[in-house]
C-alpha cells in the first residue's frame, strides 16, 4: 500500500479506525439503550402496579358504600344485571373497577368500564388479558372481591417514549461522533504518516537515523528498532565498501605479478623459475584474500557468539597449527600459567583468528628468532618475538591498513587491522610494545579480554 493511498484512500488506517470506533461505540450505545429500556419497562410496570394496588385499596370501601347505597334504592333480582356506578367526573382518567361476590357475580361496575375489560380468571393478585392489566383484592370481612383495570397501552406508550428518547439522540449524535472520531484519528495518526514518510526517504545513500519528536511510546519503540536496523544496514554497506576497496588495493599487485609470471613462463616455454614465481604470486594472492575475508567478517561482526573461552586451550590449538610446519616447531614456544586456566567471554573462532594473525606477523617479521605465545592472568593473550621491532613512529601506524614501513617489507597492515577489529568487537584492549618491557629489542602484542 502506498503512502498516498494510506493518506487519501478509503483503506487508510485513520478511516478503518474511525469505522471500527463508530461500529463499536454505536453497538455499545445500542446495548446500553436496550438495557435501559429493559430497566425502564420493569420500573414502569412496577410503578403502575403500585398505583393499581394503592387505588384498589383506597377505592374498595368507597365502592362497597356505593354498592350498599344502590342496593337499598333498587335491589336487583337474582341473576339480574349488575348495578352501574354513577359516571366519574373526569371520564378520560376514570378508574375502571367492578365489585364481585364469591360466586363471581358482578354486583357493581363503573360506568366507564368496557364489558370485556375484566375477562380474567378470578384470583387475588395481578392478571393480564389482551388490552388490560387487572388487580384483584378480596374484602377482609365480607365475601366481596374488588377488581381494578389499567390499560396496557399506557404502559407501552410510556416505554416507547423512553425508547425513542434514547434512540433518536443516538441517530443524531452518530454523524457528529463519526466526524469527531475521524478528526481525532487523523490527528493522532499524523505522526505515523510522518514516520512512514521518513522511512520512505531512506535509501542506500541516506541511512541517517530517524528523529521525530512527540512519538508515542509504541511508535518510539518502532522508531528505535528502525534506527537500529538502519545502523546495521549502514554498517553492512560500510563493510561491503571497505571489502571492495581493500580487495582493489591488496589484490591488484599479486594479480598483476601472477599474470606477468605466467606470461613470461609461456614466452620462455614454461621455465621452472617463472612457474615457481607465478605459484608464489598466487600464494600471496590466496593469503591476502584470506586476510580480506577475515577482516570483512571481523568488521561486520557476523555470527559472533558469546561464550566461555578457555584461553590455554585456545592458545594450544593455535600453536598446534603452526607446529605442523617443521620450520616453526623450534621457533614457536607456548607458555601457560601454572594455576587455573584463565577463562574469557567471547567468540572462540574470532579470537583464534586474532591470535593466529599475531603469530603470523611475529614469525614473518621476528628476524628468524624465537616467538612466544603466553597466556597470563587474569585474561591476557601475548605474542612476543625477539626481532628488530619498530620505532615509536612506526608503532603508532601499525594498525593502519595498506601501510608499508620499508621497501622490502609488506608491513603489519591487514593482520593487525583484523586483530584490532576483533578486539574492538569484544570490548577488549590491544596493547603493542616495541621493545617489550625488560627487553632490549623485539615486539610484543597483548590482547586483554574481559573475564567470564
C-alpha positions as CSV (number, residue, x, y, z in Angstrom):
1,X,0.0,0.0,0.0
2,X,1.4,3.3,-1.0
3,X,1.7,6.3,1.3
4,X,-0.7,8.3,-0.9
5,X,-3.3,5.6,-0.7
6,X,-2.8,5.4,3.0
7,X,-3.3,9.2,3.4
8,X,-6.1,9.7,0.8
9,X,-7.6,6.4,0.0
10,X,-10.6,4.7,1.6
11,X,-8.4,2.0,3.0
12,X,-6.4,4.3,5.2
13,X,-5.7,3.4,8.8
14,X,-7.5,6.5,10.0
15,X,-10.6,5.5,8.1
16,X,-10.5,1.9,9.3
17,X,-10.0,3.1,12.9
18,X,-12.9,5.6,12.5
19,X,-15.3,2.9,11.1
20,X,-14.3,0.5,13.8
21,X,-14.8,3.0,16.6
22,X,-18.2,4.1,15.2
23,X,-19.4,0.4,15.0
24,X,-18.2,-0.3,18.5
25,X,-19.5,2.9,20.0
26,X,-22.8,2.5,18.3
27,X,-23.0,-1.1,19.3
28,X,-22.2,-0.4,22.9
29,X,-24.7,2.5,22.9
30,X,-27.4,0.3,21.4
31,X,-26.8,-2.4,24.1
32,X,-26.9,0.3,26.7
33,X,-30.2,1.5,25.2
34,X,-31.7,-2.0,25.3
35,X,-30.5,-2.4,28.9
36,X,-32.1,1.0,29.8
37,X,-35.3,0.1,28.0
38,X,-35.5,-3.2,29.9
39,X,-34.9,-1.5,33.2
40,X,-37.4,1.3,32.4
41,X,-40.0,-1.2,31.3
42,X,-39.5,-3.0,34.6
43,X,-39.8,0.2,36.6
44,X,-42.8,1.4,34.6
45,X,-44.7,-1.8,35.3
46,X,-43.7,-1.7,38.9
47,X,-44.9,1.8,39.4
48,X,-48.1,1.2,37.5
49,X,-48.8,-1.9,39.6
50,X,-48.1,0.0,42.8
51,X,-50.6,2.6,41.7
52,X,-53.2,-0.1,40.9
53,X,-52.7,-1.6,44.4
54,X,-53.0,1.8,46.0
55,X,-56.1,2.8,44.0
56,X,-57.8,-0.5,44.7
57,X,-57.2,-0.3,48.5
58,X,-58.4,3.3,48.5
59,X,-61.5,2.8,46.4
60,X,-62.6,-0.6,47.8
61,X,-64.5,1.0,50.8
62,X,-66.0,3.7,48.5
63,X,-67.2,1.1,46.0
64,X,-68.8,-1.0,48.8
65,X,-70.6,2.0,50.2
66,X,-71.8,2.8,46.7
67,X,-73.0,-0.8,46.3
68,X,-74.9,-0.7,49.6
69,X,-76.5,2.6,48.7
70,X,-77.6,1.4,45.2
71,X,-78.9,-1.9,46.6
72,X,-81.1,0.0,49.1
73,X,-82.5,2.1,46.4
74,X,-83.1,-0.7,43.8
75,X,-82.4,-4.3,44.9
76,X,-81.8,-6.4,41.8
77,X,-83.3,-9.8,41.4
78,X,-81.1,-12.9,41.4
79,X,-79.3,-13.3,38.2
80,X,-80.2,-9.8,37.1
81,X,-77.9,-7.2,35.5
82,X,-75.2,-5.7,37.8
83,X,-75.6,-2.3,39.2
84,X,-73.8,0.5,37.5
85,X,-72.0,3.2,39.5
86,X,-72.5,6.8,38.5
87,X,-70.2,8.2,35.9
88,X,-67.0,9.7,37.3
89,X,-66.2,13.4,37.0
90,X,-63.1,13.0,34.8
91,X,-64.2,10.3,32.3
92,X,-60.9,10.3,30.4
93,X,-58.9,9.5,33.6
94,X,-61.7,7.4,35.1
95,X,-60.7,4.3,37.1
96,X,-62.2,1.1,35.7
97,X,-63.4,-1.2,38.5
98,X,-66.1,-3.7,39.5
99,X,-67.3,-5.5,42.6
100,X,-68.0,-9.3,42.6
101,X,-69.3,-11.7,45.1
102,X,-67.6,-15.0,46.0
103,X,-69.7,-16.7,43.2
104,X,-68.1,-14.4,40.7
105,X,-71.4,-12.5,40.1
106,X,-70.7,-8.9,39.2
107,X,-72.5,-6.7,41.7
108,X,-71.2,-3.3,40.7
109,X,-69.3,-1.9,37.7
110,X,-68.0,1.5,36.9
111,X,-69.9,3.2,34.1
112,X,-66.8,3.7,32.0
113,X,-65.6,0.1,32.2
114,X,-65.9,-2.0,29.0
115,X,-67.8,-5.3,29.2
116,X,-64.7,-7.4,28.4
117,X,-62.2,-5.4,30.5
118,X,-62.2,-7.9,33.4
119,X,-62.1,-11.1,31.3
120,X,-59.6,-12.9,33.5
121,X,-59.9,-15.8,36.0
122,X,-61.0,-14.8,39.5
123,X,-57.9,-14.9,41.8
124,X,-56.3,-12.4,44.1
125,X,-53.4,-10.6,42.5
126,X,-52.5,-9.4,39.0
127,X,-53.6,-10.9,35.7
128,X,-53.5,-9.7,32.1
129,X,-55.7,-10.0,29.0
130,X,-55.1,-8.6,25.6
131,X,-55.6,-4.9,26.5
132,X,-55.9,-4.7,30.3
133,X,-54.0,-5.4,33.4
134,X,-56.3,-6.3,36.3
135,X,-55.6,-6.3,40.0
136,X,-58.0,-8.3,42.2
137,X,-58.3,-7.9,46.0
138,X,-60.7,-9.6,48.5
139,X,-62.6,-7.7,51.2
140,X,-61.2,-8.7,54.6
141,X,-64.6,-9.1,56.3
142,X,-67.2,-9.6,53.6
143,X,-67.4,-12.0,50.7
144,X,-66.6,-9.5,48.1
145,X,-63.9,-9.0,45.5
146,X,-62.8,-5.7,44.0
147,X,-61.1,-5.5,40.6
148,X,-59.3,-2.5,39.1
149,X,-58.2,-2.5,35.4
150,X,-55.4,-0.5,33.8
151,X,-54.9,-0.2,30.0
152,X,-51.7,-1.8,28.8
153,X,-51.4,0.8,26.0
154,X,-50.4,3.4,28.6
155,X,-47.5,1.3,29.6
156,X,-46.5,0.7,26.0
157,X,-46.6,4.4,25.2
158,X,-44.5,5.2,28.2
159,X,-42.0,2.6,27.2
160,X,-42.0,3.8,23.6
161,X,-41.4,7.4,24.7
162,X,-38.4,6.3,26.6
163,X,-37.1,4.2,23.8
164,X,-37.4,6.9,21.2
165,X,-36.0,9.4,23.6
166,X,-32.8,7.4,23.7
167,X,-32.5,6.2,20.1
168,X,-33.3,9.5,18.4
169,X,-30.3,11.3,20.1
170,X,-28.2,8.3,19.1
171,X,-29.1,8.7,15.5
172,X,-28.5,12.4,15.7
173,X,-25.1,12.2,17.5
174,X,-23.6,9.4,15.5
175,X,-22.7,11.5,12.4
176,X,-21.2,14.2,14.7
177,X,-19.3,11.4,16.6
178,X,-18.1,10.0,13.4
179,X,-16.7,13.4,12.3
180,X,-15.0,13.9,15.7
181,X,-13.5,10.4,15.7
182,X,-12.3,10.9,12.1
183,X,-10.5,14.1,13.0
184,X,-9.1,12.6,16.2
185,X,-7.8,9.6,14.4
186,X,-6.2,11.7,11.6
187,X,-4.6,14.0,14.1
188,X,-3.2,11.1,16.3
189,X,-2.0,9.1,13.3
190,X,-0.4,12.0,11.5
191,X,2.9,11.3,13.4
192,X,2.7,7.7,12.0
193,X,2.4,9.1,8.5
194,X,5.4,11.3,9.2
195,X,7.3,8.3,10.4
196,X,6.4,6.4,7.2
197,X,7.5,9.4,5.1
198,X,10.8,9.5,6.9
199,X,11.4,5.8,6.3
200,X,10.4,6.2,2.6
201,X,13.2,8.8,2.2
202,X,15.9,6.4,3.4
203,X,18.0,4.7,0.8
204,X,21.5,3.2,0.4
205,X,22.8,6.8,0.1
206,X,20.9,8.1,3.1
207,X,20.8,5.9,6.2
208,X,20.6,8.7,8.8
209,X,18.7,7.8,12.0
210,X,15.1,8.9,12.1
211,X,14.4,11.7,14.6
212,X,10.7,12.6,15.1
213,X,9.7,14.4,18.3
214,X,6.4,13.7,20.0
215,X,6.2,10.0,19.2
216,X,4.1,7.8,21.5
217,X,5.7,5.0,23.5
218,X,4.7,2.4,20.9
219,X,5.9,4.4,17.9
220,X,9.1,5.4,19.8
221,X,9.9,1.7,20.1
222,X,9.2,1.2,16.3
223,X,11.5,4.2,15.6
224,X,14.2,2.8,17.8
225,X,14.0,-0.6,16.0
226,X,14.1,1.1,12.6
227,X,17.1,3.1,13.6
228,X,18.8,0.0,14.9
229,X,18.1,-1.7,11.5
230,X,19.4,1.4,9.6
231,X,22.6,1.3,11.7
232,X,23.2,-2.4,11.0
233,X,22.4,-1.8,7.3
234,X,24.8,1.1,7.2
235,X,27.5,-1.0,8.9
236,X,26.9,-3.8,6.4
237,X,27.2,-1.4,3.5
238,X,30.4,0.1,5.0
239,X,31.9,-3.4,5.4
240,X,30.9,-4.1,1.8
241,X,32.5,-0.9,0.5
242,X,35.6,-1.5,2.7
243,X,36.0,-5.0,1.3
244,X,35.7,-3.8,-2.2
245,X,38.3,-1.0,-1.5
246,X,40.6,-3.4,0.3
247,X,40.4,-6.0,-2.4
248,X,41.1,-3.5,-5.1
249,X,44.1,-2.3,-3.2
250,X,45.5,-5.6,-1.9
251,X,44.8,-7.9,-4.8
252,X,45.9,-5.7,-7.7
253,X,49.6,-6.2,-7.2
254,X,49.6,-10.0,-6.7
255,X,47.2,-10.5,-9.6
256,X,49.5,-8.4,-11.9
257,X,52.5,-10.3,-10.7
258,X,50.8,-13.7,-11.3
259,X,49.8,-12.6,-14.8
260,X,53.3,-11.4,-15.6
261,X,55.0,-14.5,-14.3
262,X,52.6,-16.8,-16.3
263,X,53.1,-14.7,-19.4
264,X,56.8,-14.8,-19.0
265,X,56.7,-18.6,-18.5
266,X,54.6,-19.0,-21.6
267,X,57.0,-16.8,-23.6
268,X,60.0,-18.9,-22.4
269,X,58.5,-22.3,-22.8
270,X,57.4,-22.6,-19.1
271,X,60.7,-22.3,-17.4
272,X,60.7,-23.7,-13.8
273,X,61.8,-20.4,-12.2
274,X,59.0,-18.5,-13.9
275,X,56.4,-21.1,-12.9
276,X,57.7,-21.1,-9.4
277,X,57.4,-17.3,-9.3
278,X,53.8,-17.4,-10.5
279,X,53.0,-20.0,-7.9
280,X,54.4,-17.8,-5.2
281,X,52.4,-14.8,-6.5
282,X,49.2,-17.0,-6.4
283,X,50.1,-18.0,-2.8
284,X,50.4,-14.3,-1.9
285,X,47.0,-13.7,-3.6
286,X,45.4,-16.5,-1.6
287,X,46.9,-15.3,1.6
288,X,45.7,-11.7,1.1
289,X,42.3,-13.0,0.0
290,X,42.0,-14.9,3.3
291,X,43.0,-11.8,5.2
292,X,40.4,-9.7,3.5
293,X,37.7,-12.2,4.2
294,X,38.8,-12.3,7.9
295,X,38.7,-8.5,8.0
296,X,35.3,-8.4,6.5
297,X,33.9,-11.0,8.9
298,X,35.5,-9.1,11.9
299,X,34.1,-5.7,10.8
300,X,30.6,-7.0,10.2
301,X,30.5,-8.9,13.5
302,X,28.7,-11.6,11.7
303,X,28.0,-14.8,13.6
304,X,30.0,-13.6,16.7
305,X,28.9,-15.6,19.6
306,X,29.4,-15.0,23.3
307,X,30.6,-18.0,25.3
308,X,33.2,-19.0,27.9
309,X,36.6,-19.5,26.2
310,X,39.5,-21.4,27.8
311,X,42.5,-19.2,26.8
312,X,45.0,-22.0,27.5
313,X,43.1,-24.4,25.2
314,X,42.7,-21.7,22.6
315,X,46.5,-20.9,22.6
316,X,47.3,-24.6,22.4
317,X,45.1,-25.1,19.4
318,X,46.6,-22.2,17.5
319,X,50.2,-23.3,18.4
320,X,49.5,-26.8,17.1
321,X,48.5,-25.4,13.7
322,X,51.9,-23.7,13.4
323,X,53.9,-26.6,14.8
324,X,52.7,-28.7,11.9
325,X,55.3,-26.8,9.8
326,X,58.8,-28.1,10.7
327,X,60.2,-24.6,10.2
328,X,58.1,-23.3,13.1
329,X,58.4,-26.2,15.5
330,X,61.6,-24.9,17.1
331,X,60.9,-21.2,16.8
332,X,57.4,-21.2,18.4
333,X,57.0,-21.7,22.1
334,X,53.9,-21.8,24.3
335,X,53.9,-20.5,27.9
336,X,50.8,-21.0,30.1
337,X,50.2,-20.3,33.8
338,X,50.6,-23.0,36.5
339,X,47.4,-22.0,38.1
340,X,43.9,-22.5,36.8
341,X,43.4,-21.6,33.1
342,X,42.1,-18.1,32.5
343,X,38.6,-18.1,31.1
344,X,37.3,-15.2,29.0
345,X,33.9,-14.3,27.5
346,X,33.9,-14.1,23.7
347,X,33.8,-15.9,20.3
348,X,36.4,-18.7,20.2
349,X,36.8,-18.7,16.4
350,X,37.2,-14.9,16.1
351,X,39.8,-14.9,19.0
352,X,41.7,-17.8,17.2
353,X,41.8,-15.7,14.0
354,X,43.2,-12.7,16.0
355,X,45.8,-14.8,17.8
356,X,46.8,-16.6,14.5
357,X,47.4,-13.2,12.8
358,X,49.7,-12.1,15.7
359,X,51.7,-15.3,15.5
360,X,52.0,-15.0,11.7
361,X,53.3,-11.4,12.0
362,X,55.8,-12.5,14.7
363,X,57.1,-15.4,12.6
364,X,57.4,-13.3,9.5
365,X,59.0,-10.2,11.0
366,X,60.7,-11.7,14.0
367,X,64.0,-12.0,12.2
368,X,64.1,-15.8,12.4
369,X,64.3,-15.6,16.2
370,X,62.1,-17.2,18.9
371,X,58.4,-16.4,19.1
372,X,56.5,-17.0,22.4
373,X,52.7,-17.4,22.9
374,X,51.9,-16.6,26.5
375,X,48.7,-16.9,28.4
376,X,48.6,-14.7,31.6
377,X,46.1,-14.0,34.3
378,X,43.5,-12.6,34.6
379,X,42.6,-12.8,30.8
380,X,45.6,-11.9,28.6
381,X,47.0,-13.4,25.4
382,X,50.5,-12.3,24.5
383,X,52.7,-12.9,21.4
384,X,56.3,-11.8,21.7
385,X,59.2,-12.0,19.3
386,X,62.9,-11.1,19.5
387,X,63.2,-9.5,16.1
388,X,64.3,-5.9,15.2
389,X,60.9,-4.5,16.2
390,X,59.8,-1.0,15.1
391,X,60.5,2.5,16.3
392,X,57.9,4.7,18.1
393,X,56.7,6.5,14.9
394,X,56.1,3.2,13.1
395,X,54.4,1.7,16.2
396,X,51.7,4.4,16.0
397,X,50.8,3.4,12.5
398,X,51.0,-0.4,12.7
399,X,47.2,-0.9,12.7
400,X,46.6,1.2,9.6
401,X,45.8,-0.8,6.5
402,X,48.0,-0.9,3.5
403,X,50.9,0.8,5.2
404,X,54.4,-0.4,4.2
405,X,57.2,0.5,6.6
406,X,60.0,-0.4,4.3
407,X,60.5,-1.1,0.6
408,X,61.3,-4.8,1.3
409,X,58.6,-5.5,3.8
410,X,54.8,-5.8,3.5
411,X,54.2,-4.3,6.9
412,X,51.8,-5.4,9.6
413,X,48.8,-3.7,8.0
414,X,45.9,-6.1,7.4
415,X,46.9,-8.6,10.1
416,X,46.9,-6.1,12.9
417,X,43.8,-4.3,11.5
418,X,42.0,-7.7,11.7
419,X,43.2,-8.2,15.3
420,X,42.2,-4.6,16.3
421,X,38.7,-5.0,14.8
422,X,38.1,-8.4,16.6
423,X,39.4,-6.9,19.9
424,X,37.1,-4.0,19.5
425,X,34.1,-6.2,18.9
426,X,34.9,-8.0,22.2
427,X,35.2,-4.7,24.2
428,X,38.8,-5.7,24.9
429,X,42.2,-3.9,24.5
430,X,45.1,-4.4,22.1
431,X,48.4,-3.2,23.5
432,X,51.5,-3.0,21.3
433,X,55.0,-2.5,22.7
434,X,58.4,-2.4,20.9
435,X,60.6,-3.4,22.6
436,X,58.8,-5.5,25.2
437,X,59.2,-4.4,28.9
438,X,62.6,-5.6,30.2
439,X,63.9,-6.5,26.7
440,X,66.5,-4.7,24.5
441,X,64.7,-5.5,21.2
442,X,61.7,-7.3,19.8
443,X,58.0,-6.7,19.6
444,X,55.0,-7.7,21.8
445,X,51.2,-7.6,21.2
446,X,48.8,-8.1,24.1
447,X,45.1,-8.9,23.9
448,X,43.5,-8.0,27.3
449,X,40.0,-9.7,27.5
450,X,37.2,-9.4,29.9
451,X,36.9,-12.3,32.4
452,X,33.9,-14.6,32.1
